Amino acid sequence: MSRDAGQCAQRALTWLQRYAGVRRGLCLAADSAPPRLVPVASLGVSAPRLERYSVDLEVRDHPLTQALLSSTPTILGSNGHGATTPLGPGPVQAIALAPLSPRDLPAGLLLVSPFSPQGAAEVRWLARVLGPRLAALMAARRVEEAENRLQRERGLLYGIINAVIDPILLTDGDGRIIIANSRAETLLAADEDQSEGRRQAVTLNNMLFSAALTRHAIEGAEAPRHEMPLVDPVDGSDLLFELMSTPATDVREGAGIVSILRNVTDLQRATAEIEENYRKLRQTEADARAERDRLDLVIDSVADPILVTDPGGNIVMMNAPAERLFVAVDGDSEEAHRQVQANDAHFSSFVSNLFFEGDSRRRTGSIGLVDPITAASLPMEAISGKIVSEHGEVTAVVTILHDRTEELERARLYEDLKKLSAELEQKVRDATAELVRQNELLRRSHIALEQASALKSQFLANMSHEFRTPLNAILGYTSMLLKGVSGEMSPQQRRNLERIDSNSHHLLSIINDILDISRIEAGKMPLTLVEFLLPDMVREVLAEVEPLIARAKLAVATELDDALPLVKSDRQKVKQIIINLLTNALKFTPQGWVKVTAAYDTRLDRLTIAVTDSGIGISPKDQEVIFEDFRQADDSPTRQYTGAGLGLAICRRLTQMLGGELTVRSALGEGSTFTLTMPRMPQD
Amino acid sequence: MTAGSLLVLLVDDYPDNRDIYVQFLTYSGLRVEEAENGHQALDKAFELHPDVIVMDLSLPGLDGWEATRRLKNDPRTRDIPVIALTGHALAGHSKGALDAGCDAFITKPCLPERLLDEIRAIHGTARARSGDPTT
């Protein structure tokens, strides 16, 4: 016996063909869901006719349904009774196949043709035999089909589950995995042949998963979502999953838990990024606020009023100095309110002009404002600049006002100053012109004076010459007479002649002094600088005045520093001064001593040569005049001492030429000290 | 006056001065010839070829400087020493005199004995220079 219902029915039909003369036959099996008759085997029937053929058993008046329910065989299609069957025209015997158990419906319906009374017993027998067999086979077939369907559905389910990228698992009450999709298997299942690292990762994941499930079980539905960190067994990277677990109760399998793991690693990263962005945003906002605060601080610290205006001409921001001008509060006077309005009107007019001036981004101008509190007039210089957005739209206008009061005041002062300066300049010019005129006069008179001076010097030189010629004769004759060229003379004659000689020499010395002074004044006595030693010079001086010393019968001492340096000066003039001073000392010292001292001051690099005597001395009053021309201390016609009184005048002039000075220290009756101080080297 | 004594030509326009020096120099054993202006001085110098010439610089007509210059430019008189004599004590005078060729310069007043000293000194120098042992 075949296990297949079709084969079994086919064989039964073949048997009937052979033993019951059946030429055409059809075996229909009763199916339960839905209740219908379906062909399982046929004989002599074209296959297309049977395709999709079935009889609905709910249709009770269908001939085949009635035939199935009839306990006796039914003849169909012979006398117009019933419809045509798939077996074609001609009478067809339909006989129900016996059920597996008596309670059941018949197992199917057998249609055979032609009907022959001879074969009726075989047909009946076969229906009895085939029925239970076919019913069992059909039941088995149904089970198999159901299993197949289940298998397909299971496959489909697995396909669906596997197609889900989130790991999905079903675990039993002990946490053991019953079903897992492939993604879950990757994370939580490892074969022996996989690498050690991967196996360890899987072990770790299992532990983590179990822990999460346990926690979930404890916390229950209060927190249906849990974050669960896992390790990617393939590349070892950290993954974060959100675990969603739902208890699933199955009658047969008991309680289980369906878990869906959602990979939120990227989500976490995105969240972190969003948080970071948000933090940055907050930071930027804080920065912007700080910047704004700082800007406010800066703007408020500016002494000049600053205003920001929107394109509508409304003031959107101003610093404290601007508020003073453009804001009035309730407590302010009516006048102040009016001034603020006036200021605002002036300012608005200025700014609106800038909005109308299309191209220029800046505008500088003047506005006359008034201080609302002091009512002082404020000439303001206004500088406005447009703030233009990147789309070229004017978003705001910033205006800085600068009080020009001081500037204007300064300008006015400057103008005054300029005027005064011009006046002063004119005065200076006038004075300068006057000076030039005076200078010219002075220059002319100077030239005249120089000419006069030159004439005087020339005159003196000439006079001196004219004096000398007769004086030469007088001195010459006197000298010859005294030498006895003209023979001897009486002592009285000789004495008188000596008086003539003496006076003649005096006259000559006067003439020589006058000549010296005129030479100095005419600038005809140039300096001849040489280097020399003072001690040598002092020795020479002493030698030259030796006759005078001898006649004066005085002790003359010298006191010379050991360290006298080499001097560079006009030796002849220094010598002339010393001779003069020494001659005077001898002349005015009736008795006592005369001393010549020389010293060197290293610090000042100056030399001092002093002639000190124990003579008659000079009164303080006379000390003032002795250096003047033609002056002696005793100016009276009956004076005791000879001399033209020109010696010290000449000495003073010579000292000046040497860059030195000549001083006297004396008291009447206590002697005198004349000191020549001079530089060691010429100063220029 | 003895032959071989010094012959001095004294040139001065002031008679008294000439007189003093003539008296004294003669008294001192010198021979003296006089000239009272430049031209006379040149004539006598060429004619007498004196040993020393004493030349007052301020002379009427041809002055002492010019006369000295001419003497010094003439080979016949070039070697005769000239003592310049002047009443002008200014520096310019002595320099002008030396430029003109004077051998010495004396400022008046000049005592006769000083002139004698000067004449003897300058003649000695000139003789030593010319290497003439005869005079």
Chai-1 contact restraints between the chains, C-beta under 6 A:
chainA,res_idxA,chainB,res_idxB,connection_type,confidence,min_distance_angstrom,max_distance_angstrom,comment,restraint_id
A,A461,B,L90,contact,1.0,0.0,6.0,A-B,restraint_1
A,H465,B,G87,contact,1.0,0.0,6.0,A-B,restraint_2
A,H465,B,H88,contact,1.0,0.0,6.0,A-B,restraint_3
A,R468,B,G87,contact,1.0,0.0,6.0,A-B,restraint_4
A,R468,B,K108,contact,1.0,0.0,6.0,A-B,restraint_5
A,R468,B,P109,contact,1.0,0.0,6.0,A-B,restraint_6
A,T469,B,Y14,contact,1.0,0.0,6.0,A-B,restraint_7
A,T469,B,G87,contact,1.0,0.0,6.0,A-B,restraint_8
A,L471,B,P109,contact,1.0,0.0,6.0,A-B,restraint_9
A,N472,B,N17,contact,1.0,0.0,6.0,A-B,restraint_10
A,N472,B,K108,contact,1.0,0.0,6.0,A-B,restraint_11
A,N472,B,P109,contact,1.0,0.0,6.0,A-B,restraint_12
A,A473,B,D16,contact,1.0,0.0,6.0,A-B,restraint_13
A,A473,B,N17,contact,1.0,0.0,6.0,A-B,restraint_14
A,L475,B,P109,contact,1.0,0.0,6.0,A-B,restraint_15
A,G476,B,I20,contact,1.0,0.0,6.0,A-B,restraint_16
A,G476,B,P112,contact,1.0,0.0,6.0,A-B,restraint_17
A,Y477,B,I20,contact,1.0,0.0,6.0,A-B,restraint_18
A,S479,B,L111,contact,1.0,0.0,6.0,A-B,restraint_19
A,M480,B,F24,contact,1.0,0.0,6.0,A-B,restraint_20
A,M480,B,P112,contact,1.0,0.0,6.0,A-B,restraint_21
A,V485,B,Y27,contact,1.0,0.0,6.0,A-B,restraint_22
A,L515,B,A89,contact,1.0,0.0,6.0,A-B,restraint_23
